[in-house]
């Protein structure tokens, strides 16, 4: 059984799909592990550490020719052409936005697994890449905001006078939002937060922040069985927008984290809301790569509004690549273990496993996931 770890081809991607720690675990399971030269360099994992863990350092072509290929992002067209026809590829595939890439992998005969499709069940918690990466993204969002904000976050009483605490507003209280709240509180900001899911109110208050929302009957029903936010009605959006608009005008920092699987990011902060904020305020948009929660955010950029508000559109997780890689690699390792026959030390996918069914996009030359099967 050969496991391959190629370097990521996107210049902006700093993470790596396996670390020396997980390589050692794979070797212990009887696998031969091939890591592309320099694959972990941007994340702070030099080639020598992979060699010490038992990996072979190889070219990209050799890493892609393995039985099981581990990646951070889905393989591009050139990488797909180098995969074995019966290879298993595990990565975050972004399938809703890249259906053509899924079909290309199907035609290549590979079995492709999308880690972001894992069900939210107890057994899959150690494999949950969305949670592990969102946790770090929420932390980094507040660090970025603090770096761009021209004032101190905590209240400070000095002989020269008092510095008032910054007001931080978190929009979207998932994993990223909760970590943003916790980080903002640690740094001394006065934190408020909002979400359309009623269960989050208690979570927000347990972290010492204040919850802000229109709490009507629709709000009480605004959560799916899987724990995700539902799309709200236009009437609710209007009421919530009025409340949020008046609240945002008083804030120094706004962090937006709202995403709905398979849909563009909901627009939460309009240009008019940005105009209501004072010069020097900061908005960090964690949904910028899905169209953005803020109307004025730009992917990968620090933008400035006409009234001097800074709008951060960086990809946060890639800015802390060592920690992000360590957690992501453990997620992949936990999932990959379910695909390995430990007794025979071979790749043995159980196609009836609920985790396999939930994440398998392509198999046997066809797109097999019901959400993406061509109609």
DRENNUKOL-66897 format. One record per atom (N, C-alpha, C): x negated, y, z; residue in three letters. Coordinates in steps of 0.05 Angstrom, whole numbers, plus 32768, in hexadecimal, padded with zeros to 4 digits. Atoms other than C-alpha are relative to their C-alpha. Layout:
XYZALA ...
//
This chain:
7FEF7FE88000UNK 800080008000UNK 7FEE80198000UNK 80107FE88002UNK 7FE180417FE9UNK 801280198003UNK 7FF27FE77FFBUNK 7FF980848004UNK 7FEF80177FF5UNK 800F7FE9800BUNK 7FE580C37FDEUNK 800A801B800AUNK 7FF97FE57FF6UNK 7FE3810B7FF7UNK 7FF280147FEDUNK 800C7FEC8012UNK 7FD7813C7FBEUNK 8001801C800DUNK 7FFE7FE47FF7UNK 7FC981867FCAUNK 8018800D7FF3UNK 7FE97FF2800BUNK 800381B57FBFUNK 7FF780127FE9UNK 80087FF18018UNK 800281D87F7BUNK 8008801D8001UNK 7FF77FE47FFEUNK 802782187F8FUNK 7FEA8010800FUNK 80157FF17FF2UNK 7FF1824C7FA0UNK 8009800C801AUNK 7FF67FF47FE7UNK 801E82697FD7UNK 80047FEB8015UNK 7FFB80157FECUNK 802782267FF9UNK 7FE67FF8800FUNK 801880057FF0UNK 7FF5821D8032UNK 80017FE6800EUNK 7FFD80187FF0UNK 801081DE8051UNK 7FF77FE77FF1UNK 80088019800BUNK 7FFC81968046UNK 80137FEA800CUNK 7FEC80147FF8UNK 80288157804BUNK 7FF67FEB8013UNK 800B80137FECUNK 7FF9812E8077UNK 7FE8800D800DUNK 80167FF67FF0UNK 7FC8814080ADUNK 7FEE7FE98008UNK 801180167FF7UNK 7F8D811880C8UNK 800F7FEE8015UNK 7FF1800F7FEDUNK 7FBC81048101UNK 80127FEB7FF3UNK 7FEE8013800DUNK 7FF080E580D3UNK 7FF27FEC7FEEUNK 801080128010UNK 7FBB80C780A5UNK 7FF87FE88012UNK 800980157FEEUNK 7FA180A080E1UNK 80177FED8006UNK 7FE980117FFBUNK 7FE8808680EFUNK 80057FEE7FE8UNK 7FFB80108018UNK 7FF0806F80A7UNK 7FEB7FEA7FFDUNK 801680148001UNK 7FAD804C80A9UNK 80067FEA8014UNK 7FF980147FECUNK 7FC4802980E8UNK 80167FEE7FF8UNK 7FEA8010800BUNK 8001801080C2UNK 7FF67FEE7FE9UNK 800B80118015UNK 7FD37FEF8090UNK 7FFE800D7FE5UNK 80007FF2801AUNK 7FD680248059UNK 7FE4800A7FF9UNK 80177FF1800AUNK 7F9E803E802EUNK 8009801C7FF9UNK 7FF77FE58004UNK 7FA38089802DUNK 7FEC80107FEFUNK 80107FEF8012UNK 7F8980B67FF5UNK 8009801D8003UNK 7FFA7FE37FFDUNK 7F8681018001UNK 7FEF800F7FECUNK 800E7FF08013UNK 7F7581327FCBUNK 7FEC8012800DUNK 80147FEE7FF6UNK 7F3581597FD6UNK 800C801C8005UNK 7FF77FE57FFAUNK 7F46819A7FFAUNK 801D80038006UNK 7FE37FFE7FFDUNK 7F8F81898004UNK 8008800E801AUNK 7FF97FF57FE6UNK 7F8F819F804DUNK 7FF080198007UNK 80127FEA7FF9UNK 7F5C81D88049UNK 800F80198008UNK 7FF17FE77FF9UNK 7F8F82118049UNK 800E7FFE801BUNK 7FF280047FE6UNK 7FB081F38086UNK 7FED7FFB8017UNK 801480037FEAUNK 7F6F81EC80ADUNK 7FF87FE38005UNK 8008801C7FFDUNK 7F6481A280A1UNK 7FEB7FF97FEBUNK 801580058013UNK 7F208197807FUNK 7FFF7FE37FF7UNK 8003801B800BUNK 7F10815A8054UNK 7FF37FED8014UNK 800E80117FEDUNK 7EE1813F8089UNK 80127FF38015UNK 7FED800A7FECUNK 7F1A813780BAUNK 80117FEA7FF5UNK 7FF18016800DUNK 7F42810E8088UNK 7FEF7FE77FFEUNK 801280178002UNK 7F0680E2807CUNK 7FFD7FF2801BUNK 8004800C7FE6UNK 7EFC80D780C6UNK 80197FF18009UNK 7FE7800E7FFAUNK 7F4680C380CBUNK 80047FE77FF0UNK 7FFE80198010UNK 7F3B808D8096UNK 800A80047FE4UNK 7FF67FFB801BUNK 7F5180AF8056UNK 7FE980017FECUNK 80137FFC8016UNK 7F2E80AE8013UNK 8006801B7FF3UNK 7FFC7FE7800EUNK 7F2380F17FF0UNK 7FFF7FFB7FE2UNK 7FFD8007801CUNK 7F3A80ED7FA8UNK 800980197FF0UNK 7FF57FEB8012UNK 7F5081177F6CUNK 801E80018002UNK 7FE37FFD8000UNK 7F9781307F63UNK 800D7FE97FF2UNK 7FF580168010UNK 7FA380FB7F2FUNK 80017FE68010UNK 800080187FF0UNK 7F8F80C37F5EUNK 801480018017UNK 7FED7FFD7FEAUNK 7FB880DF7F98UNK 801D7FFC7FF6UNK 7FE58002800BUNK 7FF580E17F6AUNK 80067FE47FF5UNK 7FFC801B800AUNK 7FEB80997F53UNK 80067FEC8016UNK 7FFC80127FE9UNK 7FFB807C7F98UNK 801C7FF47FFFUNK 7FE5800D7FFDUNK 8036804F7FABUNK 80148013800EUNK 7FF07FED7FF1UNK 805080837FDCUNK 7FF1801B8000UNK 800C7FE58002UNK 804280CD7FCEUNK 800E80138012UNK 7FF57FED7FEDUNK 804C81018004UNK 7FF9801C7FF8UNK 80047FE48008UNK 8055814A7FF3UNK 801080138012UNK 7FF07FEB7FF3UNK 806D818B8011UNK 801780077FEFUNK 7FEB7FF98014UNK 809481A17FD3UNK 80017FEC7FEAUNK 7FFB80148016UNK 80B181787F9AUNK 7FE980037FECUNK 80157FFF8015UNK 807E81657F64UNK 800980107FE8UNK 7FF97FF18018UNK 807B81927F27UNK 7FFE7FEC7FE8UNK 7FFF80128017UNK 808081777EE0UNK 7FE67FF17FFAUNK 801A800D8005UNK 803681697ED9UNK 7FFB7FEA8014UNK 800480157FEBUNK 803481447F1BUNK 80127FE87FFBUNK 7FED80168005UNK 8071811B7F09UNK 7FF57FED7FEAUNK 800B80118016UNK 804E81037EC9UNK 7FEA7FEE8009UNK 801680107FF6UNK 801680E87EF4UNK 80097FEB8014UNK 7FF680137FECUNK 804280C07F24UNK 80047FE57FF3UNK 7FFA801B800AUNK 804980757F1DUNK 801E7FFE7FFCUNK 7FE380028006UNK 808D80607F01UNK 80107FF58017UNK 7FF1800B7FE9UNK 809F803C7F41UNK 7FF7800D801AUNK 800A7FF27FE8UNK 8080806E7F72UNK 8017800A8011UNK 7FEE7FF37FEEUNK 80A480887FAFUNK 7FF4801B8007UNK 80097FE57FFAUNK 809F80D37FB9UNK 8011800C8015UNK 7FF17FF47FE9UNK 80B280F57FFAUNK 7FF6801D8003UNK 80077FE47FFEUNK 80B581417FFEUNK 801980108006UNK 7FE97FEF8000UNK 80E3817C8007UNK 800580077FE2UNK 7FFC7FFF801DUNK 8103817C7FC2UNK 801080197FF7UNK 7FEF7FE98007UNK 813281B97FC4UNK 80137FF87FE9UNK 7FF1800C8017UNK 816381907F9AUNK 801780117FF6UNK 7FEA7FF0800AUNK 819C81C27F97UNK 7FF780157FECUNK 800B7FEB8011UNK 817081F57F74UNK 7FF07FF57FE8UNK 8011800B8015UNK 814881C57F48UNK 800A7FE57FF7UNK 7FF480198009UNK 817681907F2BUNK 7FF17FF57FE7UNK 800F80098017UNK 814D818E7EEBUNK 7FE77FF08008UNK 8017800E7FF6UNK 811081797F12UNK 80077FE4800BUNK 7FF6801A7FF7UNK 813981417F32UNK 80037FED7FE9UNK 7FFB80118018UNK 814D81277EEEUNK 7FE57FF77FF3UNK 801B8007800AUNK 810481297ED8UNK 7FF47FEA8010UNK 800A80157FEFUNK 80F080FF7F13UNK 800E7FE57FFBUNK 7FF180188006UNK 812880CE7F04UNK 7FF67FF37FE6UNK 800A800A801AUNK 811080C77EBBUNK 7FE57FF38003UNK 801B800B7FFBUNK 80CA80B97ED6UNK 80017FE6800FUNK 7FFD801A7FF2UNK 80E5807E7EFDUNK 7FF98000801DUNK 80097FFF7FE4UNK 80CF80967F42UNK 801880018012UNK 7FEC7FFE7FEBUNK 80F780907F82UNK 7FF980198010UNK 80067FE77FF4UNK 80FB80D77F9CUNK 801280048019UNK 7FF27FFC7FE7UNK 810F80E77FE4UNK 7FFE801D8008UNK 80007FE47FF7UNK 8124812D7FFBUNK 80038001801EUNK 800080007FE3UNK 811381388043UNK 80158013800CUNK 7FEC7FED7FF5UNK 81438173804BUNK 801C7FF58000UNK 7FE5800C8001UNK 817E8144803FUNK 80047FEC8017UNK 7FFD80127FEAUNK 8172811B807EUNK 801880078011UNK 7FE97FFA7FEFUNK 81B1811480A8UNK 7FF88009801CUNK 80067FF67FE5UNK 81B3813780EBUNK 800A7FEC8014UNK 7FFA80157FEDUNK 81B580F88115UNK 7FE87FFC8012UNK 801580037FECUNK 818D80E48152UNK 7FE77FF27FF4UNK 8017800F800BUNK 816280B2812BUNK 7FEE80107FEEUNK 800F7FF08013UNK 814C80E780FAUNK 7FF48019800CUNK 800A7FE77FF4UNK 8138811D812BUNK 7FE280047FFCUNK 801D7FFE8003UNK 80EE810D8126UNK 7FF880057FE3UNK 80067FFD801DUNK 80F3811380DAUNK 800B801A7FF5UNK 7FF17FE98009UNK 811A815480D7UNK 7FED80187FF8UNK 80137FEB8009UNK 80EE818280ACUNK 800D801B8001UNK 7FF27FE67FFFUNK 812381B980A9UNK 7FFD800C801CUNK 80027FF57FE5UNK 812281C080F4UNK 7FE380078008UNK 801C7FFA7FF8UNK 80D681BB80FDUNK 7FF580197FF3UNK 800A7FE8800EUNK 80C881EF80C8UNK 800F80198007UNK 7FF07FE87FF8UNK 8102821D80DBUNK 7FF7800A801BUNK 80097FF77FE6UNK 80E9821E8122UNK 7FE880127FFEUNK 80187FEF8004UNK 80A68239810CUNK 8006801A7FF0UNK 7FF97FE9800FUNK 80C6826880DAUNK 800D80168012UNK 7FF47FED7FEEUNK 80F082888111UNK 7FEC800E8012UNK 80157FF47FF0UNK 80B38292813CUNK 7FF080147FEFUNK 80117FEF8010UNK 808A82AF8103UNK 800F80197FF7UNK 7FF07FE88008UNK 80C382DE80EFUNK 7FFD80168014UNK 80027FEB7FEBUNK 80BF83028132UNK 7FE3800A8001UNK 801C7FF78000UNK 80738304812FUNK 7FFB80137FE9UNK 80027FEE8017UNK 8077832380EAUNK 800D801B8005UNK 7FF17FE77FFAUNK 80AB83558102UNK 7FF080118014UNK 80107FF17FECUNK 80808368813EUNK 7FE8800D7FF3UNK 80187FF5800DUNK 804483728110UNK 800780187FEFUNK 7FF87FEA8011UNK 806B83A080E1UNK 800D8017800FUNK 7FF27FEC7FF0UNK 809183C58117UNK 7FEB8013800CUNK 80147FED7FF7UNK 806B8404812AUNK 80008007801DUNK 7FFE7FFB7FE3UNK 807D84018173UNK 7FFD7FE68010UNK 800280187FEFUNK 807683D281AEUNK 801C7FF38002UNK 7FE6800E7FFCUNK 80AD839D81B8UNK 800A8002801DUNK 7FF67FFF7FE4UNK 80B0839B8205UNK 8002801C800BUNK 7FFF7FE67FF2UNK 80C383D48232UNK 7FE680028010UNK 80197FFC7FF1UNK 808483F28251UNK 8003801B800FUNK 80007FE87FEFUNK 80828423828BUNK 7FE480088006UNK 801C7FF77FFDUNK 8042844B828AUNK 7FFF801C800CUNK 80027FE47FF6UNK 8028848B82AAUNK 800680157FEBUNK 7FFB7FED8016UNK 803184AB8266UNK 801E80007FF8UNK 7FE480028007UNK 807A84988264UNK 80097FE37FFAUNK 7FF5801A8005UNK 80A7845D8254UNK 80037FFA7FE2UNK 7FFB800A801BUNK 80A784358213UNK 80197FEF8001UNK 7FE780107FFFUNK 80EE841B8206UNK 7FFC7FE57FF1UNK 8001801A800DUNK 80F783D281F3UNK 800D80017FE4UNK 7FF48002801AUNK 810483C281AAUNK 80197FEF8000UNK 7FE7800E8003UNK 814983AA8196UNK 7FFE7FED7FE8UNK 800380158014UNK 81468368816FUNK 801A7FF27FFCUNK 7FE7800C8007UNK 8182834C814BUNK 7FFB7FE87FEDUNK 80058019800FUNK 818183038131UNK 801B7FF87FF3UNK 7FE88008800FUNK 81B482F080FBUNK 7FFD7FE47FF6UNK 8001801C8006UNK 81C082A680F7UNK 7FF17FF18016UNK 800B800D7FE8UNK 81B5827A8134UNK 7FFD7FE27FFCUNK 8008801C8003UNK 819B82398119UNK 7FE67FFC800EUNK 801A80057FF4UNK 8157821D812BUNK 7FEE80187FFEUNK 80127FE88003UNK 81328259810EUNK 800A80178011UNK 7FF57FEA7FF0UNK 8161828A812FUNK 7FFB7FFE801DUNK 800580057FE4UNK 815B826B8173UNK 7FE380058008UNK 801D7FFB7FFAUNK 810F826C816FUNK 7FFA801E7FFEUNK 80047FE38002UNK 811282B58158UNK 8009800E8019UNK 7FF57FF47FE7UNK 813D82C68194UNK 7FEC7FFB8017UNK 801280067FEAUNK 810E82A281C4UNK 7FE6800F7FFEUNK 80197FF28004UNK 80D082C281A5UNK 8003801E8006UNK 7FFB7FE47FFAUNK 80EF830781A7UNK 80038006801DUNK 7FFD7FFD7FE3UNK 810182FE81F0UNK 7FE57FFF800DUNK 801A80037FF4UNK 80BB82E78200UNK 7FEF801A7FFCUNK 800F7FE88006UNK 809F832681E0UNK 800D8019800CUNK 7FF57FEA7FF1UNK 80CD83528209UNK 801680107FF2UNK 7FEB7FF1800EUNK 8101836881D6UNK 801B7FFB800DUNK 7FE480047FF9UNK 814B837281E5UNK 800D7FF27FE9UNK 7FF880118016UNK 8169833B81BBUNK 801F7FFC7FFFUNK 7FE480078006UNK 81AF8333819DUNK 7FFF7FED7FE8UNK 7FFF80138016UNK 81C582FE816CUNK 801D7FFB7FF7UNK 7FE68006800AUNK 81FF82E98140UNK 7FFF7FE77FEFUNK 7FFD80178010UNK 821882AB811DUNK 801E7FFB7FFDUNK 7FE380058003UNK 825B82938101UNK 80097FE6800FUNK 7FF980197FF1UNK 825882528129UNK 80048006801DUNK 7FFA7FF97FE4UNK 82798258816DUNK 7FEE7FF28014UNK 8011800E7FEDUNK 824B8224818DUNK 7FE6800F8006UNK 801A7FF27FFDUNK 821082538185UNK 800180158016UNK 7FFE7FEA7FECUNK 822B828781B6UNK 7FF37FF7801AUNK 800C800A7FE7UNK 8218825D81F2UNK 7FE27FFD7FFEUNK 801C80038004UNK 81D4824E81D4UNK 7FF1801B8001UNK 800C7FE58000UNK 81C6829881C9UNK 7FFE800A801CUNK 7FFF7FF57FE5UNK 81DB82AB820FUNK 7FED7FF18013UNK 801380107FEFUNK 81B18272822DUNK 7FE4800A7FFDUNK 801B7FF68005UNK 81738293820FUNK 7FFD801D800AUNK 80017FE57FF5UNK 818582D68230UNK 800680167FECUNK 7FF87FEC8015UNK 819F82F881F1UNK 801E80048001UNK 7FE37FFA8002UNK 81E3831781E3UNK 800B7FF87FE5UNK 7FF480098019UNK 821282F981B0UNK 801280157FF4UNK 7FF07FEC800EUNK 82338326817CUNK 800F7FF37FE9UNK 7FF0800C8015UNK 826D830D8151UNK 801D80088003UNK 7FE37FFD7FFFUNK 82B683168140UNK 800B7FE48007UNK 7FF9801A7FF6UNK 82D282DD8169UNK 801E7FFB7FFDUNK 7FE380068005UNK 831682CF8148UNK 80047FE27FFBUNK 7FFA801C8004UNK 8338828D8135UNK 7FEE7FF37FEBUNK 8011800B8015UNK 8310828480F5UNK 7FE47FFB800BUNK 801A80037FF4UNK 82D0828D811DUNK 7FFF7FE68010UNK 7FFF80187FEFUNK 82E58253814BUNK 7FFF7FE77FEFUNK 800080178011UNK 82E98224810EUNK 7FE980017FECUNK 80157FFA8015UNK 82AA823B80EAUNK 7FE87FEE8002UNK 801780127FFFUNK 827E81FE80F1UNK 80077FE57FF5UNK 7FFB801A800CUNK 827981BD80C9UNK 7FFA7FEA8014UNK 800680177FEFUNK 8276817880E8UNK 7FE27FFB8003UNK 801D80047FFFUNK 822C817780D7UNK 7FF18016800FUNK 800D7FEB7FF1UNK 821F81B680FFUNK 7FF880187FF0UNK 80077FE98011UNK 821781E680C4UNK 801680148000UNK 7FEC7FEB8002UNK 823A822880BAUNK 80127FFC7FE8UNK 7FED80018016UNK 82788229808EUNK 7FFF801C7FF2UNK 7FFC7FE7800EUNK 8283825E8058UNK 8019800D800BUNK 7FEA7FF37FF3UNK 82B082928078UNK 8011800F7FEBUNK 7FEE7FF28012UNK 82EC82B58059UNK 7FF7801D7FFBUNK 80077FE48006UNK 82E682FA8039UNK 800A80128016UNK 7FF57FEF7FEBUNK 831283178070UNK 7FEE7FFF8019UNK 801280027FE9UNK 82E582FC80A7UNK 7FE6800F7FFAUNK 80197FF48007UNK 82A783138082UNK 8002801F8003UNK 7FFD7FE37FFEUNK 82C3835A807FUNK 80008009801DUNK 80007FF97FE3UNK 82D2835C80CAUNK 7FE47FFD800CUNK 801A80047FF5UNK 828F833F80DBUNK 7FEC80147FF6UNK 80127FED800CUNK 826B836E80ABUNK 8003801B800EUNK 7FFB7FE67FF2UNK 828B83AB80CDUNK 7FF28000801CUNK 800D80027FE5UNK 827483938112UNK 7FE280007FFDUNK 801D80038004UNK 822E838080F9UNK 7FF4801B7FF7UNK 800A7FE6800BUNK 822683C280D3UNK 7FFB80148017UNK 80037FED7FEAUNK 823183EB8112UNK 7FEA7FF78013UNK 8015800B7FEEUNK 820383BD813AUNK 7FE480047FF4UNK 801A7FFE800DUNK 81CA83BD8107UNK 7FF5801C8001UNK 80097FE48000UNK 81C884098106UNK 7FF18007801AUNK 800D7FFA7FE7UNK 81B08407814EUNK 7FE77FEE8005UNK 801580147FFCUNK 817B83D08144UNK 7FE5800A7FF5UNK 801B7FFA800AUNK 812F83D6813CUNK 7FF67FE97FEEUNK 80098018800FUNK 8124838F8121UNK 80187FEF7FFAUNK 7FEB80138007UNK 8153836180FBUNK 7FF37FE87FF3UNK 800A8019800CUNK 8142831880ECUNK 80187FF17FF5UNK 7FEA800F800CUNK 817082F480BCUNK 7FF87FE47FF8UNK 8008801C8004UNK 817082A880B7UNK 80167FEF7FF3UNK 7FE8800F8008UNK 81B482958099UNK 7FFD7FF27FE5UNK 800080108018UNK 81B5825D8065UNK 80177FEC8001UNK 7FEC80148003UNK 81EC8230804BUNK 7FF67FEB7FECUNK 800B80138012UNK 81D481EE802CUNK 800E80007FE5UNK 7FF58002801BUNK 81DD81ED7FE1UNK 800C801A7FF5UNK 7FF57FE78009UNK 81F282367FDBUNK 7FEC80178004UNK 80117FE97FFCUNK 81D1827A7FD4UNK 8003800A801CUNK 7FFF7FF57FE5UNK 81C0829C8015UNK 801680158002UNK 7FEB7FEC7FFDUNK 81FB82C5802FUNK 7FF4801C8004UNK 80097FE57FFDUNK 81F28310802AUNK 800A800C801AUNK 7FF87FF67FE5UNK 81F2832B8071UNK 7FF9801D8005UNK 80097FE47FFCUNK 81CC836D806DUNK 8001800E7FE6UNK 7FFE7FF08019UNK 81E1839E8037UNK 7FED80178000UNK 80127FE88002UNK 81BA83D9801DUNK 800A80168012UNK 7FF57FEB7FEFUNK 81E984078043UNK 7FF87FFB801DUNK 800880077FE5UNK 81D983E28084UNK 7FE380078004UNK 801C7FF97FFEUNK 818F83EB8076UNK 7FFD801E8003UNK 80017FE37FFFUNK 819A8435806BUNK 8008800B801CUNK 7FF77FF77FE5UNK 81BB843A80B0UNK 7FEA7FFD8015UNK 801580057FECUNK 817B842280D3UNK 7FEC80177FFFUNK 80137FEA7FFFUNK 8146845380E9UNK 7FE67FF87FF3UNK 801A8005800DUNK 8103845A80C6UNK 7FEE7FF18013UNK 801280107FEFUNK 80D0842780DFUNK 800C7FE7800AUNK 7FF380197FF9UNK 810383F180ECUNK 7FF87FEA7FEDUNK 800A80178010UNK 80F583AB80D2UNK 80167FEC7FFDUNK 7FEE80168006UNK 811F837680B0UNK 7FEF7FE97FF6UNK 800E80188009UNK 8103832F80A9UNK 80157FED7FF5UNK 7FED8010800EUNK 812A83068076UNK 7FF57FE37FFBUNK 800A801B8003UNK 811E82BB807FUNK 800E7FF17FE9UNK 7FF1800D8015UNK 815082AA8048UNK 7FF9800C7FE5UNK 80077FF18018UNK 812C82D48013UNK 7FFD7FEE7FE8UNK 800480118017UNK 811B82987FE8UNK 801A7FF47FF5UNK 7FE680098009UNK 816582877FE2UNK 801280187FF8UNK 7FF17FE88008UNK 817982CC7FCBUNK 800080158015UNK 80037FED7FEAUNK 817182ED800FUNK 801A8007800EUNK 7FEA7FF67FF0UNK 819F83018047UNK 8002801F7FFFUNK 80017FE38002UNK 818A8349803CUNK 7FFF80087FE3UNK 7FFE7FF7801BUNK 819C836D7FFCUNK 7FE6800A7FF4UNK 80187FF3800AUNK 815983907FF7UNK 7FE67FEF8003UNK 801880117FFCUNK 812983568008UNK 7FF67FF67FE6UNK 800D800B8018UNK 80F8833C7FD5UNK 7FED7FE98007UNK 801080177FF9UNK 80D882F77FD6UNK 7FE280057FFFUNK 801D7FFE7FFFUNK 808F82F87FECUNK 7FF6801D8004UNK 80087FE47FFFUNK 808F83447FF6UNK 8008800D801AUNK 7FF87FED7FEBUNK 8090837A802BUNK 800B80187FF1UNK 7FF37FEB800EUNK 80C383AA800FUNK 800680178013UNK 7FFA7FE97FF0UNK 80D483F08027UNK 801A800D7FF5UNK 7FE87FF38009UNK 811984108024UNK 7FFA801E7FFEUNK 80047FE38003UNK 8122845A8012UNK 7FFE800F801AUNK 80007FF27FE6UNK 812C846B805BUNK 7FEA7FF58013UNK 801780097FF1UNK 80EC84488072UNK 80037FE78011UNK 7FFD801A7FF2UNK 81068404808AUNK 7FEE7FEC7FF1UNK 80118015800CUNK 80D483CB807FUNK 80107FE67FFEUNK 7FF180198005UNK 80F2838B8061UNK 7FEC7FEA7FF9UNK 801480158003UNK 80C7834D8069UNK 800C7FE87FF2UNK 7FF68017800FUNK 80D283178035UNK 7FEB7FEA7FFCUNK 801580148002UNK 809682EA8042UNK 800C7FE48006UNK 7FFA801C7FF9UNK 809A829E8044UNK 7FF27FFA801AUNK 800C80007FE6UNK 808F8297808EUNK 7FF07FE68007UNK 800D80197FF8UNK 807E824D8096UNK 7FE57FFD7FF4UNK 801B8002800CUNK 804482508065UNK 7FEC8012800DUNK 80137FED7FF3UNK 802682878090UNK 7FF67FF5801BUNK 800C800E7FE9UNK 801A825780CAUNK 7FFD7FE27FF7UNK 8001801A800DUNK 8004821B80A0UNK 7FF77FE98011UNK 800A80167FF0UNK 7FDF81F380D4UNK 80167FF48011UNK 7FEA800B7FEFUNK 801981ED8105UNK 80177FF57FEEUNK 7FEA800A8011UNK 804C81E680CCUNK 7FF97FE57FF3UNK 80088019800CUNK 802381AF80ABUNK 80007FE98015UNK 800080147FEBUNK 801A818A80EDUNK 801C7FF58005UNK 7FE580097FFAUNK 8065818880FAUNK 800C7FF27FE7UNK 7FF5800C8018UNK 8078817A80B1UNK 7FF47FE47FFBUNK 800D801A8005UNK 8045814180ABUNK 800B7FEB8014UNK 7FF580137FEDUNK 8061812180EAUNK 801C7FF87FF8UNK 7FE68006800AUNK 80A7812680CDUNK 7FFE7FEB7FE9UNK 800380128016UNK 80908104808DUNK 7FF67FE48009UNK 800A80197FF6UNK 806A80CF80B3UNK 80167FEF800DUNK 7FEA800E7FF3UNK 80A780BD80DDUNK 80137FF47FEBUNK 7FEE800B8015UNK 80D180B6809EUNK 7FF37FEA7FF0UNK 800E80148010UNK 809C80908077UNK 7FFE7FE6800EUNK 800180197FF1UNK 8097805D80AFUNK 80187FEF7FFBUNK 7FE7800F8005UNK 80DF804980A0UNK 7FFF7FF27FE5UNK 8002800B801AUNK 80C980388059UNK 7FEB7FEA7FFEUNK 801780138000UNK 8090800A806EUNK 80067FE7800FUNK 7FFE80197FF3UNK 80927FC1807FUNK 7FE67FFC8010UNK 801880007FEFUNK 80627FC080BBUNK 7FF37FE58001UNK 800B801B7FFEUNK 805A7F7580BBUNK 7FEF7FF97FE7UNK 800E8006801AUNK 80467F708071UNK 7FEE80177FF7UNK 80107FE88006UNK 80267FB58071UNK 800480087FE2UNK 7FF97FF9801BUNK 804A7FC68031UNK 801880137FFFUNK 7FE97FEE8003UNK 807C7FF88016UNK 80197FEF7FFBUNK 7FE880118003UNK 80C17FDA801EUNK 801980118008UNK 7FEA7FEE7FFBUNK 80FB800B8017UNK 801A7FF08004UNK 7FE6800C7FFBUNK 813C7FF48036UNK 801680137FF5UNK 7FEE7FEE800EUNK 816E80128005UNK 801B8003800EUNK 7FE67FFE7FF1UNK 81A880068036UNK 7FFD80118019UNK 80057FEF7FE8UNK 81888030806DUNK 800F801B7FFCUNK 7FF17FE78003UNK 81B3806E807BUNK 7FEE80177FFAUNK 80137FEA8006UNK 8176809B8079UNK 7FF87FFF7FE3UNK 80078003801CUNK 816280808035UNK 801780097FEEUNK 7FE97FF98010UNK 81A88088801AUNK 8004801F8000UNK 7FFB7FE37FFEUNK 81AC80D08033UNK 7FEB80107FF2UNK 80167FF0800BUNK 816980E68017UNK 7FF77FF87FE4UNK 800A800A801AUNK 815D80BD7FD7UNK 800E800F7FEAUNK 7FF57FF28017UNK 816780E87F9AUNK 7FFF7FF07FE6UNK 8003800F8018UNK 814D80BB7F63UNK 7FF67FE48005UNK 8009801C7FFDUNK 814380707F5AUNK 80067FF17FE6UNK 7FFB80118017UNK 813B80407F20UNK 8007800F7FE6UNK 7FFB7FF18019UNK 813B80767EEBUNK 801980128000UNK 7FE77FF08000UNK 817A809A7F02UNK 800180118019UNK 7FF97FEF7FE9UNK 819280D17F31UNK 80157FF1800FUNK 7FED80117FF1UNK 81B580AA7F68UNK 800E800E8017UNK 7FF27FF27FE9UNK 81C780DD7F9EUNK 801A800B7FF6UNK 7FE57FF8800AUNK 821280EB7F98UNK 8003801E7FFDUNK 7FFE7FE38002UNK 820781367FA2UNK 7FF4800B7FE6UNK 800F7FF68017UNK 81DB813B7F64UNK 80027FEE7FE7UNK 7FFB80118018UNK 81F381047F35UNK 800D80117FEAUNK 7FF47FF08016UNK 820081247EF1UNK 801D7FF87FFBUNK 7FE380068005UNK 824B812A7EE4UNK 80057FFE7FE2UNK 
//
